[in-house]
Amino acid sequence: MNKVHALLTKIGQINARYRTPRIAMSGAVRGSLLVLRLYLIGLVLLMVYGFVRIVTRG
């Protein structure tokens, strides 16, 4: 349990360090990253859907 707490503390420290970006992004870059994020979420949802169809069919 202590290792889990230490891991969560370390993750919190890393998140706090990178909370504010160090570089400035243009609107086009932000838009591209948003599209990429949505695309990747869509791919994961398709994989989950395919997995569920395979599992429920067999």
N, CA, C and O of each residue as an XYZ file, in Angstrom:
232
protein
N       0.829     -1.187      0.000
C       0.000      0.000      0.000
C       0.877      1.255      0.000
O       0.531      2.258     -0.623
N       1.998      1.193      0.693
C       2.894      2.331      0.768
C       3.519      2.620     -0.599
O       3.751      3.779     -0.943
N       3.794      1.558     -1.382
C       4.363      1.748     -2.717
C       3.360      2.430     -3.635
O       3.737      3.254     -4.469
N       2.090      2.091     -3.485
C       1.054      2.717     -4.301
C       0.965      4.205     -3.975
O       0.845      5.034     -4.878
N       1.021      4.540     -2.707
C       0.961      5.945     -2.288
C       2.175      6.707     -2.825
O       2.041      7.838     -3.290
N       3.350      6.094     -2.761
C       4.557      6.740     -3.276
C       4.452      6.952     -4.788
O       4.866      7.991     -5.301
N       3.903      5.975     -5.491
C       3.736      6.095     -6.936
C       2.761      7.216     -7.271
O       3.025      8.020     -8.165
N       1.640      7.276     -6.564
C       0.659      8.329     -6.805
C       1.229      9.708     -6.476
O       0.921     10.682     -7.162
N       2.040      9.798     -5.453
C       2.688     11.067     -5.109
C       3.639     11.490     -6.213
O       3.674     12.662     -6.589
N       4.406     10.550     -6.732
C       5.349     10.844     -7.817
C       4.605     11.297     -9.076
O       5.032     12.239     -9.745
N       3.505     10.636     -9.395
C       2.703     11.026    -10.557
C       2.145     12.429    -10.360
O       2.126     13.224    -11.299
N       1.691     12.741     -9.153
C       1.194     14.085     -8.856
C       2.262     15.142     -9.028
O       1.983     16.234     -9.522
N       3.493     14.827     -8.623
C       4.600     15.772     -8.791
C       4.906     16.004    -10.272
O       5.162     17.135    -10.684
N       4.880     14.948    -11.059
C       5.143     15.071    -12.492
C       4.041     15.895    -13.151
O       4.326     16.761    -13.978
N       2.788     15.633    -12.793
C       1.678     16.401    -13.359
C       1.777     17.872    -12.982
O       1.490     18.737    -13.810
N       2.175     18.173    -11.757
C       2.317     19.568    -11.327
C       3.425     20.260    -12.104
O       3.298     21.438    -12.438
N       4.509     19.552    -12.399
C       5.633     20.144    -13.112
C       5.267     20.506    -14.545
O       5.715     21.530    -15.063
N       4.452     19.667    -15.191
C       4.126     19.883    -16.600
C       2.727     20.458    -16.806
O       2.204     20.409    -17.919
N       2.118     20.994    -15.767
C       0.765     21.544    -15.885
C       0.721     22.726    -16.848
O      -0.204     22.840    -17.652
N       1.715     23.601    -16.769
C       1.760     24.752    -17.672
C       2.766     24.467    -18.778
O       3.904     24.088    -18.502
N       2.344     24.649    -20.043
C       3.263     24.363    -21.155
C       4.400     25.370    -21.204
O       4.227     26.543    -20.870
N       5.556     24.898    -21.622
C       6.738     25.759    -21.704
C       6.882     26.407    -23.075
O       7.667     27.341    -23.241
N       6.138     25.923    -24.050
C       6.221     26.496    -25.390
C       4.844     27.031    -25.781
O       3.819     26.558    -25.291
N       4.839     28.004    -26.651
C       3.583     28.573    -27.131
C       3.132     27.808    -28.371
O       3.929     27.525    -29.266
N       1.837     27.479    -28.410
C       1.289     26.760    -29.552
C       0.338     27.675    -30.309
O      -0.424     28.433    -29.709
N       0.392     27.595    -31.619
C      -0.532     28.372    -32.433
C      -1.894     27.678    -32.441
O      -2.032     26.541    -31.991
N      -2.873     28.374    -32.953
C      -4.210     27.799    -33.041
C      -4.261     26.566    -33.931
O      -4.999     25.618    -33.660
N      -3.458     26.590    -35.008
C      -3.425     25.440    -35.917
C      -2.864     24.208    -35.218
O      -3.352     23.097    -35.425
N      -1.849     24.401    -34.401
C      -1.261     23.276    -33.675
C      -2.256     22.731    -32.660
O      -2.414     21.517    -32.538
N      -2.923     23.612    -31.934
C      -3.931     23.160    -30.969
C      -5.057     22.402    -31.662
O      -5.515     21.369    -31.172
N      -5.500     22.923    -32.806
C      -6.556     22.248    -33.563
C      -6.116     20.885    -34.066
O      -6.881     19.922    -34.015
N      -4.886     20.802    -34.551
C      -4.363     19.525    -35.039
C      -4.262     18.507    -33.913
O      -4.588     17.334    -34.097
N      -3.812     18.952    -32.759
C      -3.716     18.039    -31.619
C      -5.095     17.571    -31.156
O      -5.260     16.421    -30.750
N      -6.078     18.458    -31.217
C      -7.437     18.071    -30.852
C      -7.983     17.024    -31.819
O      -8.590     16.040    -31.398
N      -7.764     17.239    -33.120
C      -8.215     16.265    -34.117
C      -7.516     14.930    -33.911
O      -8.152     13.879    -33.991
N      -6.225     14.960    -33.649
C      -5.476     13.722    -33.408
C      -5.995     13.003    -32.170
O      -6.142     11.780    -32.180
N      -6.272     13.744    -31.111
C      -6.798     13.138    -29.887
C      -8.152     12.475    -30.151
O      -8.394     11.357    -29.698
N      -9.035     13.165    -30.885
C     -10.346     12.585    -31.208
C     -10.200     11.350    -32.089
O     -10.922     10.369    -31.910
N      -9.270     11.394    -33.037
C      -9.014     10.251    -33.908
C      -8.555      9.037    -33.096
O      -9.036      7.923    -33.306
N      -7.630      9.260    -32.175
C      -7.126      8.152    -31.358
C      -8.212      7.598    -30.444
O      -8.294      6.385    -30.251
N      -9.038      8.460    -29.884
C     -10.154      7.986    -29.053
C     -11.103      7.157    -29.907
O     -11.591      6.117    -29.463
N     -11.367      7.611    -31.130
C     -12.225      6.845    -32.039
C     -11.645      5.473    -32.340
O     -12.379      4.485    -32.372
N     -10.341      5.400    -32.561
C      -9.712      4.107    -32.824
C      -9.834      3.163    -31.627
O     -10.108      1.974    -31.791
N      -9.631      3.696    -30.439
C      -9.754      2.867    -29.233
C     -11.187      2.378    -29.084
O     -11.412      1.216    -28.743
N     -12.161      3.253    -29.334
C     -13.561      2.833    -29.243
C     -13.882      1.741    -30.265
O     -14.615      0.801    -29.958
N     -13.338      1.861    -31.471
C     -13.546      0.813    -32.470
C     -12.923     -0.513    -32.040
O     -13.510     -1.574    -32.254
N     -11.754     -0.457    -31.445
C     -11.118     -1.691    -30.964
C     -11.934     -2.320    -29.838
O     -12.105     -3.538    -29.805
N     -12.430     -1.517    -28.932
C     -13.255     -2.039    -27.837
C     -14.538     -2.641    -28.398
O     -14.965     -3.710    -27.961
N     -15.152     -1.963    -29.359
C     -16.367     -2.481    -29.986
C     -16.107     -3.828    -30.666
O     -16.893     -4.764    -30.522
N     -15.007     -3.917    -31.403
C     -14.664     -5.178    -32.057
C     -14.389     -6.278    -31.045
O     -14.788     -7.424    -31.252
N     -13.714     -5.943    -29.955
C     -13.434     -6.937    -28.912
C     -14.739     -7.440    -28.293
O     -14.910     -8.642    -28.087
N     -15.647     -6.527    -28.000
C     -16.922     -6.920    -27.381
C     -17.715     -7.795    -28.342
O     -18.335     -8.770    -27.917
N     -17.706     -7.463    -29.629
C     -18.441     -8.291    -30.605
C     -17.850     -9.693    -30.686
O     -18.589    -10.674    -30.775
N     -16.519     -9.794    -30.656
C     -15.882    -11.107    -30.731
C     -16.185    -11.926    -29.480
O     -16.481    -13.117    -29.572
N     -16.114    -11.291    -28.315
C     -16.334    -12.002    -27.058
C     -17.785    -12.441    -26.932
O     -18.045    -13.564    -26.500
N     -18.730    -11.593    -27.293
C     -20.141    -11.944    -27.118
C     -20.605    -12.932    -28.169
O     -21.572    -13.657    -27.935
N     -19.952    -12.987    -29.316
C     -20.346    -13.928    -30.369
C     -19.925    -15.348    -30.012
O     -20.619    -16.313    -30.331
N     -18.752    -15.466    -29.331
C     -18.224    -16.797    -29.040
C     -18.535    -17.194    -27.686
O     -18.167    -18.291    -27.264
